[in-house]
Amino acid sequence: MAGVKGKLNVLSIDEKMKILKFLDENPLMKKSEIAVKFGVPSSTLSTIIKNREVVEHRFLSNKKAGKSRKWTFADMDECVKKRFTQCRYQGIPISEQMLQRKAEDFAKELGHVEHFKDSNGWLESFKNRHKIVFRKLCGESASVPESVCEEKTSLL
């Protein structure tokens, strides 16, 4: 990693914990070798070691929070994901706004309308939960096959 300028690589708490665990398991290994092994500058490794308590605290906090959180509208979430998957599988372009509208429709159908808000925050969380990335489609890839339009007009 030495000599590489201009690239900012932010390590997650999990990655920092892996480095600290490796340090504990290999106390005789030079810090510079460990930095090279994990692809981080020596200064970053020193900062991780210096802030060990903070890193460990955040790691434990994240694990506790992850275990206690539950998605409230799992049934609706599954319906939206299934609809999204169907559209993608059939080559039908679907936008973020269309997905939000569909989520609102499912919320009404499943009786979640009073508690559910199809906000941008919900959309970001949904995309993160299901590892969905929206990309801009251009040209032929953006067009919908005519056979799908004729057969599946009720999809959206």
Secondary structure as GFF3:
##gff-version 3
##sequence-region A 1 156
A	DSSP	alpha_helix	13	25	.	.	.	ID=ss1
A	DSSP	alpha_helix	31	38	.	.	.	ID=ss2
A	DSSP	alpha_helix	42	50	.	.	.	ID=ss3
A	DSSP	alpha_helix	52	68	.	.	.	ID=ss4
A	DSSP	alpha_helix	74	89	.	.	.	ID=ss5
A	DSSP	alpha_helix	96	109	.	.	.	ID=ss6
A	DSSP	alpha_helix	120	130	.	.	.	ID=ss7
A	DSSP	three_ten_helix	139	142	.	.	.	ID=ss8
A	DSSP	alpha_helix	146	151	.	.	.	ID=ss9
###
